[in-house]
Every structure is written in C-alpha cells, then in structure tokens.
C-alpha cells in the first residue's frame, strides 16, 4: 500500500501584514512630521498631512481619494440604465419578425385565424412593456418566436434575481420549471428565516439548515445570519437605488415588464416582501439614493444594480479616506473594497500607509506630555538631528574649493601615541594595538589566537590627542514674524537642531545655549524651539538676546565663548531699565547704541562671533558688516537652504581654532558677506 504524499497549496498571501514585507523606513515620515512641527503644527496634524500627501515612492490618501472619484465618474459617464429595456425590445422584435414569417409561410392556417394573429401583432402598443403584457396569452405559431418570447420572460426573472443574488443569472440559463420552483422555494425559506430573525425567534440551527439547503445560491458563504443580511441588504439597496436612478418612463416600463418574469408576477411579489424585510433589518443602508448615468453603454437590471453597489462602495471608501485624513486610524479602512474597485496596487499602498501610521505611533518617535499634548520624543529629535547633521556635512563637502568635511568628536589633533581606553573616551581606537593586546592576552592565558579572539575592555587602546579648550556656544536665532513670512522659520529650527545634535553627540565637553529673540528674547530648550509657533509681533530685540548670551558666558568662565547670531533684520527693539521692550521702526539710534554696547560687553569675554545674514536687505548688510569689523567677527550670507551647513561649518571652524585655514565660511569664503 503506497503512502499518499502530503499536498501543499500555494497562493497569494491573504492574511494580515505580509511577514515577508521589507521593514518600513520611517525617516521620510519623521522628516515630514518634524517639518510640520517646526512650522507650528501639532505632530498629529503633521502626520495626517504626510499620510494625505504620501511620500516620494508612496501613494497618499489624496491620490487614492482621487482614484475613487475618477472611477465613480467613469461609471456614470460611460453607462446608462436602459440595457434591459433595450434587450427586451430586441428580443420582442426578433419574436415578431419570426411570427410574421411563419404566418406568411403557413398555407394550411385558417385565413380567419391568420388575420386575427396578424391584427394582434400589428396593433401592439409602442411600449415594449405593454406589448409583452398583451402577448402573455398569445398562441405563437412560430417556435422561434415562442422561444424568443420565453427568453424575454427568463431574462426579466434572471435579471431581477441577479440584482439581489450574485451568480443567479448564469445559474438560470436555460432554466427548467424545476429550477424556477427551486428558486421560489429558496425565496420562501429565506423570507421565513428573516421574518423569524426580525421577531428574535430564530436560532443558529435555523441558519445552518437554511445554508445546508441553499448554499449554492450564496457564493459569499456568509458565516452567520448577520453576514447574510448584510450581503443581501447591500445588494437590495443597490437595486432600489438603481430603480430610483432611472427616468420615470424607464421605471414604469421595467416595473410593468417585471410582472412577466418567468411568466407570472409571483417572483416580483416574493422579492418585494424580501426587500421590505431587509429594509427593516438594515435601515442604515442607503435605500433612497440615486445617481445620474449619462453614457452610451446600456446596463441591464443586474448590471445596473452592480454598478449602483459599486458606487455605494466607492462613496463609502471616499468617506473612509476623508476620515483617515482627519484622524481616524487607517487600519479601519476596507482593504478588500479598495482592491476590488481600485486594484491590488492601491490596496498595497493603503496597507503601507496604515503600517506607517501604526509604526510611527509605536516607534517611540512621538511622546505624550502630562498635559496630553503630543511632542516629538527625544528619540525622534536624535534621529532627526542626525539626519540634519548629515545633510549639513554633505552640503559642506559639496562646496566649490572646500575640502572634505568630517564631523567628528575627537578631542583635538592626534599626537601619534596611544593609551588604554577609559570610560567616557571619545577618541578613535588604535585598532592594530588593540588587536595585538588581545592576541597577546589569549596567548599568555594558554589559548590559541588562531581559533579566534574576543576583545575585552582592557585590550582597547585609543589614539591620544592634544587637549582642546571646552566651548560655551550661544546660538541666537531671530524669531520675528518676518522670519516666518519669508520662509526662514523651518530652516532656522532645522539649523538649531543640527547644531544641538552635533554638540550633544560629538562635542559633549561643550555647552550649547539656544536663545530666541523677537520682541523679547528667551532661552529655550531645543524641544521648546522646535514647537514654537510664529506669532505676529513687532520687534527684533537683539539687545535682549545679547544680555542673555552674556549671562550664559559668565556662568562658564573657563570655556571658550562662541557667539553665533542668525537674523534677517536690523534691531528694532531694546529693553528699557524697567525691563519692558521699546520698539521703533526704522531702527532708532537709541536701539542701535544699546545693542552695540551690549555686543561690546559680550565680546569682552573673548567670544568668537559670526553673524548669519538672511535676505538681501542692504541696510542689514551694512549694519552687520560694521558690527563684524568692530568685534573682529565674520558675516556669512548663506541661502536659506544652506543655513544649517553654514552654522555647523562655522562652529567646526571655530572649534578647530585655525582662522584663515581656507574654510568656506571664513571671511574669504564663498558665502561670506
């Protein structure tokens, strides 16, 4: 006896998230959310905007919603609902033509009988429905004509059933009386089951017995009576909407013709009772809607109902996509409906968006503060800061005449010697000596280095560097309203985050203070600066910002002070002795004098000063040039997109302590003012 080999079936994965799908890259989504936050939007809204727009290689909700609307317009503009009426008219003409031919050829027929028959078919009303009704009792002389008329009756019955039961039209091709009786019995049993359910008297066993008997009529194979009702109610509601979408004349014609379905009005009476039960059980379905079809391709009764069902699905998808843009979880969207109506690629795009949304929420990039407000988490700030810093490095290395820029945190120039590693060291490893130490240790312990070695902390040696002075860095950023109006708000914040990341990860011995100045100046954490929204207030109070910078330098007397000032306007405000700001435009002499005096006091700490001029205001250019000459500083005038690279480059230049070494940001550099 041979053993049967086990069988395996393969097909498209239809479960949850694809286990073989590549991991999601959240960097683009994080950048988009971060840009939104920097522009003053909440993280939640910023994420919604990204999901709505999509990414470089990712379709967004707006595009999917557009496809829904284009598919909807295609259905309405290509089709009309007179297909069944047209098919009935053609079959009727075929029957009458065959009957006329038979009457002309049959020489044995009684002349009076022939005359009566000819009078009947020649005096039929113009309405196909009325003509079909009058011919209900006509005794056809032609077998071909009789068959064509029977096809009219079968067509009407099959179309009426197909509009409510998928696949019924094909199943009833060349239907026999037994087939029609089986359909009638199914409808009777279904009506009784739904009636019991509406009274709360049905049981699961009732549903199982019904499906055992009539499962062939339900290709959807519903799991319980609620699924059965959902399927039937959607199709029945679509059939009613299709009828309401017809013209009054078409509707009257079709209703009259339907009474001839299978040669009697019994089918339509059963369907009418069924529709009434379904409407009472699912009143939330759209039973009263309609649509305007304007095309040339005729749809039959069942095709029209299917088109209306698709329109209903598309409307639901459009509503779901709109809710997704407004904040509802994308996991609630009907992916099967998307695949069915927009294609599998659209479903894949939507599933990816849902994964992005879920991953962003679960990644730890967004954190909820005690007051309930969502903020970018420290992990998100580190990741974004690293990305901005890498971008600044690329821009630096890409400048004409600039040498390759390596942003490293080494403590100074290498001396050529090495020493054992200690906790907290950031110097580069001396790899040859480290490996040699490990090999020697293994051999001394009696082991075989050829079989592999494991490095231990005691093996590690680092390359010694010359000691370097620690720096106290004050970054002063203009937050007056002109910065937002001229598109400099987000680049300013990105610059601050890039410098913050550089100092906190590569120059940990240094200290950074962020100071914003508008009408007032204020020290800020990087989180506070990133979430700062632009407000319409008059004033560029550089005087107040310099006061805060001087206070910062006094707190760190042993560190080398570095002063970096980003602005797009001349000072128009200063602090009075009372602590209140005074504003005047154009800049008042008192404001200029007070600002210059405070800069002189700050520079007495020995601060290396760089001004970053944004925009092309000649007055600002002359003012900053004069300040730079006064304090021995530098003016840099980068494009707004290069601001981050400019600030990072100047910071690195000051930390190297080699003025005039050819740095692109120095006085002779390409972007210098």
Phi, psi and omega in degrees: 000119183283144179275130182287130180289140177295144182258148177232142178242137181239145179191179179295136181294128185236017181273219180280218178303138183297119182292342180261002180293143179294153179297148182285141173264110184271001187297318181293318178297318180296319178299317181295316179296319181295317177299320178297317179297317180295333178278355176108003179269161177285156176303322180299311180294322180297320178294320177300319180296320178295315179297325180291316182280326187085181182244195182300316181240024185229121176293137181261175181296325180297317180295318178296319177297323176296321177295323177300312182293323179294321177295321179297314179297323179299316179298317185284324185276343184263335192240163166222167191260020181263018185296315181294318179298320178294319179293322177297318180298320179293316179295323179295317178297322177297318180294316182293323179295317178295322180292319178298318179296319180295320180295324180287330184273335187280096181281347182272352184286145178298130183304320180294319179297318180298316181298317180296319179295316180297320178297323181295312186280339180273344183248026177290149177294159181292332181290124177302322181296315179293322180295316178298321179296318181291333181271007183299324182254011181287136179268100186290131177279330182265130177293326177295319179294319179298319180294319179296320180292321178296325178295328175298313181295318178294321179301314182296317180293315181294321179295317180298320180287319181298328180294344181240338182229113183298135176084358184290326182298316179291323181293336184260012174296131183056042183294143175264173177299326179294322178297317180294323179294323179294322178295316179298321179293320178299316180297320179296313180297320180295316179299318179295319180296315180292326178296316177298320180295320180296334178267358180074026184250001182275164178230161175303328179294326177299315179296317181297319178296320179297314181291325176300326185273326189232024185298334180297338181275357185228084181296341178290341180048065180298147183277335180207180186291330179294319176295321178299314181295320179300314181297311183293320182295320179298317181288319180295319178296322177296321178297320179291320178295325177297316178298320180290340180277347178284162171290161180302322180293315178298319182295317179297317179300313184292321179295320178293318179296324184298337178292346179262007181300124182056022174085007179203160179279003187297320182299312182294328177295318178295317179295325177298316178296320179297316179299320179298317178296316181297322180294324178288330181277332180229068181293343181286346176293157179278096181266348188242004183285174178201171178211159180252108177269132187233009185272190183251345182273120184282135176253135175287178181302312181289321178294322177295319178296320178295320178296320178293323177296319179294319177300320177297316177298318180295321178296320178294320178297317179300319179293318179295318179295323177294319178295324178298322178293333184267351175136349179291145180300135180291341179296344180276353181288149183276095182293326179296319178294322177298314179296322183292321188256334182245351180103161184293328179298319179295321179295321178297317179298317181292321178296322178294320177298319179296320178294321178299315180299312181295318182295322178297322181286328184265352186283345185087005179283341177243133179233148181258124180284166179303330179279004177091354183280135176281137177225160171294131183282165175304324178297319179294319179296321178295315181294315180293318178300319177297320179296316179295323180293320177296322178296318178298320179296319178297318180294322178296313183289341181271358181288141180299128178081359182268143176281165178300134182257120177249115181270098183236163182252024179298151187282354180163195180287141180289142181268345183099347178255171180226168179208167179294145181290141174234152182303131180098349179294138177244004180291159179292147176290146167268093189297313181302315182290325179297313180294320179300317179300319181293317179298316180297320181295315180297317180295319180296332179275003179086009180272176180250105180299337180294340179273007180108150180231154176243125181286139174243158180306325181291342179283336192285133170237144179244155180281127181290146177230159176292144178296150182227143182294139174287153184240143169253111188254124176248116177256113180258120184241132179288125178240027175292163188295335179297331178298320178286319182297327184264012176076026183253002186292306181293313177304324178299315181291320178297323178298313180300318181292320179298315180293320178300317181294319180299313182292318186284340183248329186248336180233061188292343178283346180272166178233133182243135174238125177263130181229123177260146178218125172232245173291323171243172169244154183205137172283142185220149167283164180296326178296318180294320181293319182295325182272002182291128179264148179289132178235146180280102176217142183270133175135136172235093191264073177294331178303312180296319180297321179292326175301314180292324178295318178298320177299320179296315180295324179295331179287343183231066186294337183271357183260153176284118181283136177233122183247120180238123185238122179249121182207159177235013181204157176291156178298129178236007180211152173210164180274138173275173179298335179282350184094357178273149178279148174242131183242142174203136178224133359297167185309128181280149178305324180295321178296315180297313182298316181296320180294315181295320178299319181291324176297320178301319181294321180293319184291338177297341175286353182090023184291132169279120193246134175227131175257131177251108184267123178254136180091178186244024181294114182295327178297317177296320180299315180295320182295313182291324177299319180294319178296317182297318178295324183294320186252006181069033181259194184229144173249129177240133181239076182278160165297155185299326180289341181260008184299315181301314179296323180296313182293314179298318180297317179292323177299313179299322181296316180292326181287333176287334176068032180235071180302144178078017183272012176094013179296139184295344182262000182284181186301332179263007184285171187295324185258008182289151179274000000 
